[in-house]
């Protein structure tokens, strides 16, 4: 959903922002047809009944039945081995051992013995048979008996759960439990409030009753475009929201969704008749058997249609799929949509994970950075041409200083990294100057091809940075909340008329479109900031939340669907007495958290 006041001056071919509901809206986008490379297994030949072989003193092995009838006659005579003397002397016909049932080819013809060899064999058989006859039991009538079948295998024991082969622990899981407050658009279950009617449009922060600190104990949250992932104190990963391309990592099949139109429509806001899929709209844990036994998680990250989880030993699991401008790109080169968690190959000893709309950055223990996903806007920091775009799905390092990165973060289609010297590096889409690089800002299809230092942020000690669809926000050690990029939807939180004209790019109708220079939001002493598609939320030193920008879906938490030009404090009964510590912003919803202390359970109503 584009900002109400957005103009169309720039024609950069950027994918739609998170507010455009990437999972739902693009559900019917033409996806490349999956082609099976596996050949059909050849049909097993079944031998038809063949005419009986001419009677001889030796029965032809059954394994030779596939040979021609003329061959059968030769084989039937020649295949009789001298070892047949072990049969009773009164037996007229020695039964040859049957060929194995698993034999797939006819027995090879045996060379016909010479006359002398035959004579010697007959003599040997006669002598040995005579010796055995002396002690032989009374002759009994022989009956041809089928070879005993192989014993039926006993039922297999239940498969033991996979056990993680633990490596050295390099990450610690968070332990502090959180109160979770949600607001904005919940029509696809992204607020995690279940199926009640009042779970759709939440105008102000509301404590999520499905995520209480004492019973569930969420310790970390990641906001995707239209879905959410949360890590709990007892090592569970909860997901909720849109699952069209497997972003929830679990089965959400539901047979409901149909309403009886003749039934009385309750006026109660708490009625469970919203039509939402309860398996998507209610926070639910991914089954533990989706991961090896003993796996310990420390962090989750979410994109538009992907989710990733980091373990204590630095391994990465993921599920969902990446999308390109044309539709579904794939999760890996060989997997179109990964509906269940899978180990990501090619990355290890990871310390931190972050996601853009359709790309991922992984920071290693040594300070290297891997990127993978869709690369059409150069958000991977390496050139990915259209004919080899699937190569972007393979995690690779790129042009950042070797082993010197301490922090990474993603906007929707651009990326940031901070090195050991405090320098901020950026790359990716830049048609609104969202990278902080002024060259090319406002031009069609403007991108920063390779990691480049943001000169306007030099000397700033950043403690936090984030990116939206076409704007960015950062917090300095001194508490400044800096904003830059697109501003025609009030993404800056600053009264536009107060900004220096030399810092603004105007469109052909003289409307302000882009703020080129990182500029502090007045009146705020910040500790943390988050960027949604076209809105921002900032946490201040006193534990309050301030928001601004696009608010058509109430994602600012201020109770209005009008765009909010200047930063405004979020204040209602649910959060008024809370010390907030974190904010997350999706396409059309937002989340706040507060540390769960001894002050008692938080208020559930946000009025």
TAJOWO-V624743 format. One record per run of one state. SS is the DSSP state (hx for helix, st for strand, lp for the rest). FROM is the first residue (numbers start at 1). TO is the last residue. If there is no record, write none. Layout:
ss=<SS	SS>
from=<FROM	FROM>
to=<TO	TO>
This chain:
ss=<lp	hx	lp	hx	lp	st	lp	hx	lp	hx	lp	hx	lp	st	lp	hx	lp	st	lp	st	lp	st	lp	hx	lp	st	lp	hx	lp	st	lp	st	lp	st	lp	hx	st	lp	st	lp	hx	lp	st	lp	st	lp	st	lp	st	lp	st	lp	st	lp	st	lp	st	lp	st	lp	st	lp	hx	lp	st	lp	st	lp	st	lp	st	lp	st	lp	hx	lp	st	lp	st	lp	st	lp	hx	lp	hx	st	lp	st	lp	st	lp	st	lp	st	lp	st	lp	st	lp	st	lp>
from=<1	18	21	22	29	58	59	62	65	69	79	82	87	94	95	115	135	163	164	178	186	193	194	197	200	201	208	209	212	218	224	227	233	237	242	278	282	283	284	286	288	291	293	294	297	303	306	312	316	321	322	325	327	331	338	344	350	356	359	365	369	374	386	394	396	398	405	411	414	420	424	430	447	454	455	458	462	468	471	477	481	487	496	499	501	504	507	512	521	526	532	535	541	545	550	564	570	580	586	589	596>
to=<17	20	21	28	57	58	61	64	68	78	81	86	93	94	114	134	162	163	177	185	192	193	196	199	200	207	208	211	217	223	226	232	236	241	277	281	282	283	285	287	290	292	293	296	302	305	311	315	320	321	324	326	330	337	343	349	355	358	364	368	373	385	393	395	397	404	410	413	419	423	429	446	453	454	457	461	467	470	476	480	486	495	498	500	503	506	511	520	525	531	534	540	544	549	563	569	579	585	588	595	607>
